[in-house]
Amino acid sequence: MKIKRIIKALSVLIISLIAYTSLSAETLDNDNNYDAIFLNNEKEKFIIQNGDLPVNEIVIHGIKKTSPSVILSRITIKNGDPLSAFNPYDAVNNLKKTNLFSDITISYNRNGDSVDIIISLKEKWTLIPIPMYSSNKHGTSYGLYLMETNFLGYGKTIFTGGIYSPESKKLIIGYIDQSILNSNFRGAIFLSHKDEIYQKGDSDYNIFSKYKASKTLLRVDGGYSFTDTIKIFATTGLWKANVDYSYNEGLNIPEGMSNYLTGIIAKYENTYHNEYLYFGTKLEVKTIGYIPMNSNSDYFNVSSYKAEYNHKVSQQSRLSFFSSGEYGNKPLVFEEVIGGKNGARTLPADILCADDFINWTLSFEQTVLKFKWGVVTALAFFEEGFYKNDYETSHYYGPGIGTLVYLKNIALPAMGFNIAKNLHSGYNEFSVNIGMSF
C-alpha cells in the first residue's frame, strides 16, 4: 500500500509539473545557441555583410583548465578556409558531446580582410566526489567514488572508488582516452574487484542461489574512429570468480571460474545536442569470447547489442525507443543482474540475473522545471522483455514513471529514479536512474 501511495503521489506531481510548465513556457529558453537554423543564419548574415572572408583564427574565450587542443580538435575548419566552409552547428554539437562545456556560443569578428571565429563557453566542474550510502534488509553500506572527466585539461577521464559493508567490499579504477594524442585512436582500461554475497532469484523474489565470492575483472579496450559516427574496438582482459565453498548460508553454490576474454565492439552514434538533452541514434554491438585459464573453467561466449533512437519533439522534450539484448552461455557465477536498467526497470534491481534476454522500451521525457543550475525532467515509459537463466524463462512488461536531474555546470550524467509496475508479476519496482551513454 505504501508503494501505491508513492506511485500515486509521484504521478500527481509529474502531471502537475508538466501542466505548470505548459502555463509558464517563458521560463524555458529556446536554446538558440544549439539550433542549426539559428547558427547557420548568424553565419550567413555575417557573410552577406562582409563577404565570404577567409578564416584567420579561431579565438577561444572562457577556458582556464582545458587545453585549446581539446576544442580545436573538434573544429573542422582550418585557417585560410572560406567562412562558408564552417559548420557552426557541427562545432557546437561536437563540443557538447564531450560534456565538458556549457553556454557555448559562436560569433564572428572581421579582422582586416579575414575573419576570426570566436567560441565562448563555460567549463564545467569535472573533479567530482560521489558519496554513496544505502540501507536495506541486507545491511548498510558506505562508499565514495571520485571521477575526473578533464584530467590535466586534456579531456581524459579517470575514476576510482569503492563501497564497504560488513558483507561486501567493492573497488573500481579506470581510465578512458577518447582521443589518444588528439588522433582517431581511442583507449580505455578498467579494473574492478568485489568481495560480496550474491543472491540470484526470479521476479517473484524467490531465491534460487546464494553464495559468497571474490570477483575480479580487468578489461583493456583499444579502438579507432573511422568516421565521426563509426568506431571499432578490440577488447581483451580477464575475469575471475573465486567462490567460498565454506559459506554456511550458501544455496546452489556455483563453481568458480577464471577466464581470459577477447572480443570486438562496434559503435555507431549520430546524435545532436542542446544544453541538456540529446537526439538521434546510437547503436552498440559486441561479441566476446571467454577462454579458460585452467582446467576448472569452461569456454563460453556472449554477444549483445544496445540500440537507441531519440526523436526531438521540442527543444525541451523527446520521444525515445530503446532496445537491448544478449545471447550466450555464461556460467551461473558470471551471470549479471539485468533488473533496474533501461529495458528492465520492471524487474527487481538486485537479484534477477540472466544470460539470454531481449527487451524494448518506449519513453517520453519532458523538461518540467528549469533553474540556473540545471533542469528537472519527468519521464513516462512502457517496456516489455523476455529473459532466460538456469531456473526459468520469463516474460515481463509494464509502465513506469520517473524523474531526472541534469546539472548545467557539473560534468555528471543525469541522475534520478523510477517507479515501475510489472504487470506480469504484479510487483512494483524502484530503481535509480543514471543517464549514462553507452
N, C-alpha and C positions, 0 to 999 in steps of 0.2 A: 504493500500500500504506500509505503514511503517513497519508493521509486516512482510509482504512478503519479504521486503528487509533485515530485520533482519534474517529471516529464511535462505534466500539465502546466506547471508554473513557468518552465523554460519556454514552452510553446507560446504561451501568452506574452512573455517578454519579447521573444523574437518577432512575433506578429506586430506587437506594439512599436517596436523599434523600426520595423520596416515602414509602418504607417507614419510614424513620426518623420522618418527620412523623406518620404514622398511629399510631406507637407512642408519640409524645411530643406528643399533641394539646394537653396543658396549656400548652405553650409558645406557643400561638397563642390570642390572646384572642377574645372573641365579638363584638367591635366593637359593643357595645350602644349606644354613642353614635351609631351610624349606622343603627340598626334602627328601622323605622317603628312596630312594635308597642310596643317599649320606650319610645320617645319619647312616643307618644300616651298610654300607660299612666301615665307620670310626670305628664303634664299633667292627666289625669283624676283621679289621686289628690289633686292639689292642689285641684281644683275640688270634689271630694267633701268635703274637709276644710274648705275656706274659702268655698265658693260660687263662682259664675261672676262674678268681680270684673272691673271694667274695667281695662284696661292703663293704668298711669300712665307708665311709661318703659321704654325698652329700654336696659339698662346693659351696656356692653361692657368686658370685662376682658382684658388681655393685649396690647393694641396699643401699639406705640411709634412706628412709622413710618407705618402705614396711616391714612388719613383715615377717621373714623367713617362718612362718607357712602358709602364703598365697601361697608360692611357693611349699613348701614341701607337702601340702595337695593335690597338683595336680600331684605329682610324685608317682607312684605306687610301685616302688622298695623299699625294706627295707634293712637295714644294715644286712649283713650276707648272703643275696641272691647272687647267682652267677651273674656275669655281663651279661651273655647270657639271663637272665630273664628280663633285662631292655629294654624297648622300647623307644628309644630316640625320635622317630617321634611323638609318643603319648604325651610325656613330653612337647616337643616344642609346639605342637598343643594345648594342654590344657592351656599352659601359654599365647599363642596368643589370645585365646578366651576371656581372661579377659580384653583385650585392655588396659593393664597397662604397657606393656613392648615392647621394640623394640630391634633389633640387638641381638636376642637370639642365643647363640652358646653353644655347648656341647663338652667337651673334657674329657680326661681320664688321670689320673696320678697314676702310680704304687706307692704304699705305703707299702713296705716290701712284705708280702705275700698276700696283698689285694689291692684294687683299690679305688681311690677317683673319684667320678663323679663330674666334675666341670661345673657348669652352670653359664655362664657370660651373662649379659643382661644390658640394659639401662632402667631406669624408665622413663615413660612418665610424662609430666606435667599434673596434674589431677585437680588442682583447677582453674576452667575456668569461667571467666565472659563473658557473651554473650550479648552485647548491641543490641537492636532492634530499627529499625526505618522504618516506611513505610508511604507513602503519596499517596493517590488516591482520587477518586471522593467522597469517604465517609469521607475524612478528613485525618489528620496527627496523627500518634500515636508514642509513645516513650515507650521503655521498657528496662529492664535489668534482665537477668537470671544469676544465679550463681550455678555452678554444681561442686561437688567434688566426683570423682569416686574411690578414695582410702582413704576414711575417716579414720583418725587416723592410716593409714598404714595397715588396715585390709581388703581392697578391698570392702568396703561397699560404696554405692552411696547415696548421699543426694543432693537435688536440691531445689531451691526456686527461685521465680522471679515474675515479673508482667509487665503488659502493661497498659499504660494510654493514653486515648484520650478524647476529650470533650464529646464523645458519649459512651465511653465504658471503663470499668476497669476490668482487669483480674489479678488473683493471683493464683499461684500454689505452693505447697510444697510437697515433697515426700521423701521416704527412701526405699532403696532396699538392701536386705541382701541375697546374693547368697549362703551363707553357714553359717547358724547360729551356732556359736561356733565351726566352722570347721566340722560341721556334714552335713548330706544329707538333712537336713531341710532348707527350704527357706522361706523368708517372704518379704512383701512389704506393704507400706501404702501410699496412695495418696489422697490429698485434693486439690480441685480447686474451685474457686468462680469467677463468671463472672456477671458483670452488663453491658448489651450490647443491642444494637438494632440489631435484627435479620432480615435478608431478605432471603426468600426462593423462588426459581423460577425454570425455566427449562433451557435447553441447548441453547435456543434462547434468553435468558436473559429477559424473561417475568416474572415479579414479581407477585407471587400469594399470598404471605403472608408477612406482615411486622409488627413487634411487638417489644416491649421493655420488657425485663425480667431479673430477677436475678436468676442465676442457681448455685447450689452448688452440688458437687459430692464428696463423701467420700467413698473410697474403701480400704479394707484390704484383702490381699491375704496371705495364708499360704499353703506351699506345701512341697513335698518330691521328691527327685531324686531316683527313683527305680534302674536305671542304669545310665551309662554315657549319654544315649541318651533319656531316657523317664522320664518326670516329670509330676506330677499331682498336681493341686492346687485347694483349696476351696477358694471361694471369697464371701465377704459379705460387706454391707455398706448401703448407702442411696443416693438418687438422688432427688433433689427438684428443682422445677421451679416455681417461683413466678412472675406472669405476671402483668404488669402495664396496666390496662384496660383504664386508663385515657390518654394514649399516643395519641396525636392528629393526628399523621400521620399513625395510625395503619390501617392495611388491613387484613381481615380474621384473627383476633387475636385468637389464640388457648386458650384453658383452661389450667390454671396452674395445676400442679400435684406434689405430694410428695409420694415417694415410697421407701421402703426398697428393697435391692437387695441381692440375694443369688444364687450361681451357682458353676459350675465346669469348670476348664480349664485344658486341656491336651496338652502337648507339646512333640514333637519328634524332635531331632536335631542330625544329623550325618554329621558334616562338618569338613573340614580341611583347614588350612590357610597358606598363605605365608605372606610376610611383610604387604601387604595391602589387597589383595583380599581373599575371602573365596569361597570354592567349596563344593558341596554336597547338602543334603536335609534338609529342615525344614518343619514342619507341626504344626499347632496350631488349636485346635477345642475347642469351648466353648459354653456353654448354660447357660443362666442367666434368672431367673425369678424375676419380679419386683412386690412386694407385696404392696398394697395401705396402706398408713399411716393414711388416713382419708376417709370419705365418698365422698369427692370430687375427689378422684383419682380412677383409674381403674387398675386391674391386667393386666400385659402383659408379654410376654416372647420373648427372642431373642436368636437364635442360629446362629453361624457364624464359618467360617473356613478361614485359610490362608495356602497356600501351595507354596513351592518354591524349585526349583531344579537348581543348578548352575553347568554346565559342564565345566571342565577345558579344554580349547583349547590350552593354553600355560600358562607359569608362569605369563604372562602379560595380559591375556585375558580370557574371559569366555562367554559362551552362556547360557542364563538363561530363565527359564519358571516360571511364577508366576501366581497364580490364587487365588481369594478370593471371598467370597460370604456371604450373610447374609439373614436370613429369620425370620420374626417376625411380630408383630403388634404394633410397637411403636406408641404412640400418636404423633401428629404433633409437640408438644412442645419439645419432646425429640429426634426427627429425627435429625441426624447429617450429616454434609457435607461429601460427598463421593468424590467430584471432586478434582483434583490436586494431588491425591495419586496414588501410584503404582496400575495399573489396571484401573485407571480412569483419566489419565493425559490429555485426550482429552475432558474432561468436565470442566466447569467453576469451579474455585477453591474456590469460596466463597459463592455461593448461592444455589447450587444444592444438595438437601438432599433426602434421600430415606431410607425406612426400609427394602425393599427387593431388592437385587441386586446380580449379579454374573458377573465375568469378568475373562479375561486371558490376559497375556502379554508375548510376545517373544522378548527378547532383546539380544544385543551383546555389550559387553563392552571391550574396548581396551586401555591399557596404552599407552599414546602418548608422554608424557614428564615426565622425572624424574629429581628431584633435591635432594639436601641434606636434605631438609626439608619435602619432600614428593613427591607424583606423581599426575599427572593430567590424567584423563581418558576421552575418548569420548564414548558416548552411542547412539545407534540407536535402536528403538523399534517399534513394531506394537502391538496394543491392540484392544480388542473387548469386549463389555459387554452389559448387559441389566439391567434396574432398574425400580422400580415401587414406586410411592409415592401417596399421596392423590389426585394428579392432573393429573398424566399421567403415562403411561407405555412406555418406550422408548428403542431404540437400538442405540448404538454408536460404532464407530470403526475408526481407523486411525493410521497413522505413527507419529513418533516424533524423535527428536534428543536432545541431552543434553550433559552435561559435569559434572564431579565430581572431587573434590579435596580431596585427602587423606593426612592427616598430620602425619608425622612419629613419632614425639616426643611430640605430644599433644593428650590427650585421648578424642578427639572429633570424632563422627561419620563422615563419608564422607558427604560433602555438595556440592551443585551445583544447576543447574537449567535445565529446559526442555522447549522446544517449540514443540507443537504438533498440528496436523491438524485433526479436527473432520470431517471426510468425510460425515457423515450423516447430520450434521447441516451446514457445510461449514465454521465454525468458527475456527480461530487459538487460541490456549490456551497456556498461560505461567504459569509455576509452579515452585516453589522452590523444590529442590530435597535434602532430608535428608536421608542418607543411614542407618537408624537405624534398628537394628534387631527387629523382633517381637518375 
